[in-house]
Amino acid sequence: MQRVLEQSFAVECVASITEAKSYLDTFVPDILISEVVVGLENGLDLCQYVRSVPALRSLPIMLLTSLATVQDKVAGFTAGTDDYVVKPFSIKELIARIEAGSRSTSKASPAWDCIRNASSND
């Protein structure tokens, strides 16, 4: 997925929620994309963190997950996500959602942030 997204966007990936928080302390991307389950960490916690930091409150957040119940989706939106994408999904759909949810679709814009689980499993 990273390789495909890099054809259209500047992508920065980190391996954990902890690393994402550190990264967000120094750089604000155009959009934050996170898995819900990231190792032993939780992407919902990252959403809540972003919404609690004044400088990050307006940062668009997209969650990617295989958690598809109504309760899972409501938990995501309650935590602060702007978009909740259930796996499996089309890469074309993902790109369209990124473009729709971002503040800028320019390839030259600041890096997009992608948080991914090393195992890619939710």
C-alpha positions as CSV (number, residue, x, y, z in Angstrom):
1,M,0.0,0.0,0.0
2,Q,2.8,2.4,0.9
3,R,4.4,1.9,-2.5
4,V,1.2,2.7,-4.4
5,L,0.4,5.8,-2.3
6,E,3.9,7.1,-2.9
7,Q,3.1,7.3,-6.6
8,S,0.6,10.1,-5.8
9,F,1.6,11.5,-2.3
10,A,4.6,12.1,-0.1
11,V,4.3,9.4,2.6
12,E,5.9,9.1,6.0
13,C,5.4,5.9,7.9
14,V,6.1,5.1,11.5
15,A,5.8,1.7,13.3
16,S,4.0,2.6,16.5
17,I,1.5,4.9,18.1
18,T,4.3,6.1,20.4
19,E,6.5,7.0,17.4
20,A,3.5,8.7,15.8
21,K,3.0,10.9,18.8
22,S,6.7,11.9,18.8
23,Y,6.6,12.6,15.1
24,L,3.4,14.7,15.5
25,D,5.2,16.8,18.1
26,T,7.6,18.0,15.4
27,F,5.6,17.8,12.2
28,V,2.0,18.2,11.2
29,P,1.1,16.2,8.1
30,D,-1.8,17.0,5.8
31,I,-3.6,13.8,6.9
32,L,-3.0,11.1,9.5
33,I,-3.8,7.5,8.5
34,S,-3.6,4.9,11.2
35,E,-4.7,1.3,11.7
36,V,-7.0,0.8,14.7
37,V,-4.8,-2.1,16.0
38,V,-1.1,-1.2,15.9
39,G,0.7,-4.0,17.7
40,L,-0.3,-3.7,21.3
41,E,-1.3,-0.1,20.9
42,N,-4.6,1.4,19.8
43,G,-5.2,3.8,17.0
44,L,-8.3,5.1,18.9
45,D,-5.9,6.4,21.6
46,L,-3.9,8.2,18.8
47,C,-7.2,9.9,17.7
48,Q,-7.9,11.0,21.2
49,Y,-4.4,12.3,21.6
50,V,-4.6,14.3,18.3
51,R,-7.9,15.8,19.3
52,S,-6.5,16.8,22.7
53,V,-3.6,18.8,21.3
54,P,-4.7,22.3,20.1
55,A,-2.1,22.4,17.3
56,L,-3.4,19.1,15.9
57,R,-7.2,19.4,16.5
58,S,-8.0,20.1,12.9
59,L,-5.7,17.4,11.5
60,P,-7.8,15.0,9.3
61,I,-7.7,11.4,10.6
62,M,-8.5,8.2,8.7
63,L,-8.6,4.8,10.4
64,L,-8.0,1.6,8.4
65,T,-9.3,-1.6,10.0
66,S,-10.9,-5.0,9.7
67,L,-13.1,-4.1,12.7
68,A,-16.4,-3.6,11.0
69,T,-19.2,-3.7,13.5
70,V,-21.4,-0.6,14.1
71,Q,-19.9,-0.4,17.6
72,D,-16.4,-0.4,16.2
73,K,-17.2,2.4,13.8
74,V,-19.0,4.5,16.4
75,A,-15.9,4.0,18.7
76,G,-13.7,5.3,15.9
77,F,-15.8,8.4,15.3
78,T,-16.2,9.0,19.0
79,A,-12.4,8.9,19.4
80,G,-12.1,11.6,16.7
81,T,-11.6,10.0,13.3
82,D,-12.9,11.8,10.2
83,D,-13.1,8.6,8.1
84,Y,-13.3,4.9,9.0
85,V,-12.3,2.5,6.2
86,V,-13.0,-1.2,6.6
87,K,-10.7,-3.8,5.1
88,P,-10.6,-5.1,2.5
89,F,-10.8,-1.9,0.4
90,S,-9.8,-0.8,-3.1
91,I,-6.7,1.3,-3.3
92,K,-8.5,3.5,-5.7
93,E,-11.2,4.1,-3.1
94,L,-8.5,4.8,-0.5
95,I,-6.8,7.4,-2.7
96,A,-10.2,9.0,-3.4
97,R,-10.9,9.2,0.4
98,I,-7.5,10.6,1.1
99,E,-8.0,13.3,-1.6
100,A,-11.5,14.1,-0.3
101,G,-10.3,14.3,3.4
102,S,-7.2,16.2,3.0
103,R,-6.6,19.9,3.1
104,S,-4.4,19.8,0.0
105,T,-4.0,17.2,-2.7
106,S,-0.8,18.6,-4.1
107,K,2.0,16.1,-4.4
108,A,4.4,18.8,-3.4
109,S,2.6,19.5,-0.1
110,P,4.0,18.5,3.3
111,A,4.3,14.7,3.9
112,W,1.3,12.6,4.5
113,D,1.5,10.4,7.6
114,C,0.8,6.7,7.5
115,I,0.9,4.6,10.6
116,R,1.0,1.0,9.9
117,N,1.1,-2.2,11.9
118,A,4.1,-4.2,11.0
119,S,1.9,-7.3,10.7
120,S,-0.9,-5.4,9.0
121,N,-3.4,-7.3,11.0
122,D,-6.3,-5.9,13.1
